[in-house]
Amino acid sequence: MGFFHCRPISPENDFILTSPTNIEELGDYRVFSKKNGWYFCKKCGVRVFGVGGLWEPMHVDVEQWAGEKSKGGAKQQLVMRSKPTTRTREVSGEEVTEPYHYVSVNAVTLEPGEEIDLRMWHDKGWIVYMDCRERTGKPRVEKPYDGGMY
């Protein structure tokens, strides 16, 4: 089971869930004070994405949303999108409530036919490598840490 985090720049605008349209069809493992859900397929167990936010159903023309011309007129489809929530944390000894929105998609689970040019992503510095093994290094763009992968 592989996991390759892809974080959209604007989670509210750059990520919609087209299937399933009922979030309860996915398993939900809660982490980080129950604010983040790691959603997984109940049949095979693969984690497909993580969301820290609220779910909102909406109707959109998915092709138009993706920046493509609709074929044969606008076709509205029910999708789910996440929107920000709030979280309270301690900063310099006092509690601060702030907007919070986290989305991470497992690129390993994207639909066949979706073209992802990881070399281009690497060359443009869009991929950040994390030190999840030793937890001593800072995020970097040059190359993976030991145990990581390109």
C-alpha positions in Angstrom: 0.0 0.0 0.0 1.6 3.2 -1.1 0.8 6.8 0.0 1.9 9.9 -1.9 0.5 13.1 -0.3 -0.7 15.7 -2.8 -1.9 18.9 -1.1 -4.0 21.3 -3.1 -3.0 24.9 -2.9 -6.6 26.0 -2.2 -8.4 23.0 -0.6 -11.8 24.6 -0.8 -11.5 25.3 -4.5 -9.1 22.7 -5.8 -10.6 19.5 -4.4 -14.0 17.9 -4.9 -15.1 14.3 -4.3 -17.1 13.0 -7.2 -17.6 9.5 -5.8 -19.0 8.4 -3.5 -21.4 11.3 -3.0 -22.2 10.1 0.5 -19.1 10.4 2.6 -20.4 7.7 5.0 -19.6 5.1 2.3 -15.9 5.6 3.2 -14.2 4.5 6.4 -13.0 7.4 8.5 -10.1 7.2 10.9 -9.9 10.3 13.1 -6.6 11.9 14.2 -5.2 15.2 15.6 -7.9 15.9 18.2 -10.5 14.4 15.9 -10.2 17.3 13.5 -8.7 15.3 10.6 -10.2 12.3 9.0 -8.2 9.8 7.0 -10.8 8.4 4.6 -10.3 4.8 3.3 -12.1 2.3 1.1 -14.1 -0.1 3.3 -13.5 -2.9 0.8 -9.7 -2.9 0.4 -8.5 -0.6 3.2 -6.5 1.8 1.1 -6.4 5.4 2.4 -7.5 7.7 -0.4 -7.4 11.2 1.2 -7.3 13.1 4.5 -9.5 16.1 5.3 -9.6 18.5 8.2 -12.7 20.5 7.5 -16.4 20.3 7.0 -18.2 18.5 4.2 -20.6 20.3 1.9 -22.7 18.6 -0.9 -23.0 20.8 -4.0 -24.0 20.4 -7.7 -21.3 21.4 -10.2 -20.5 20.7 -13.9 -17.4 18.6 -13.1 -15.9 19.1 -16.6 -16.2 22.9 -16.3 -14.9 22.8 -12.7 -11.8 21.0 -14.1 -11.3 23.7 -16.7 -12.6 21.7 -19.7 -15.3 22.5 -22.1 -18.5 20.6 -21.4 -19.4 18.1 -24.0 -23.1 18.6 -25.0 -24.0 21.2 -22.6 -23.7 21.7 -18.8 -24.2 18.5 -16.8 -24.7 19.2 -13.1 -23.4 16.4 -10.8 -23.7 16.0 -7.0 -20.2 16.2 -5.5 -18.8 16.7 -2.0 -16.3 19.5 -1.2 -14.6 20.4 2.0 -14.7 23.8 3.5 -12.8 25.3 6.5 -13.6 24.7 10.1 -12.0 26.2 13.2 -9.5 24.9 15.7 -8.4 26.2 19.0 -4.7 25.8 20.0 -2.4 27.3 22.5 0.0 30.0 21.3 2.4 31.6 23.7 0.3 30.5 26.7 -3.1 31.7 25.4 -5.8 29.9 23.5 -6.3 31.0 19.9 -9.2 30.0 17.6 -8.3 30.1 14.0 -9.6 28.9 10.6 -8.4 25.4 9.7 -8.5 23.5 6.5 -6.4 20.5 5.5 -6.7 18.3 2.4 -4.2 15.6 1.3 -5.0 13.3 -1.6 -3.2 10.0 -2.1 -1.9 10.3 -5.6 -1.4 6.6 -5.8 -5.2 6.2 -5.8 -6.0 8.7 -8.7 -8.1 7.3 -11.5 -6.4 5.6 -14.4 -5.9 8.0 -17.3 -5.1 10.9 -15.0 -1.8 12.2 -16.1 0.6 13.2 -13.4 4.1 14.2 -14.5 6.1 13.7 -11.2 9.4 14.7 -12.9 7.9 18.1 -13.8 6.5 18.4 -10.2 10.0 17.6 -8.8 11.7 20.0 -11.2 9.3 22.8 -10.3 9.8 22.3 -6.6 6.2 21.3 -6.1 7.2 18.1 -4.2 8.5 18.5 -0.7 10.2 15.6 1.0 9.6 15.0 4.7 11.8 13.2 7.2 9.2 10.9 8.6 11.7 8.2 9.7 14.2 10.1 11.9 12.2 13.3 12.3 15.3 15.4 12.5 15.3 17.0 9.1 13.3 19.9 7.8 11.1 19.6 4.7 13.2 19.9 1.5 12.7 19.9 -2.3 16.1 18.5 -3.5 15.8 14.8 -2.8 14.0 12.3 -0.5 15.4 11.4 2.9 16.6 7.8 3.6 13.7 5.5 3.3 11.8 7.9 1.0 11.2 7.7 -2.7 11.2 9.9 -5.8 
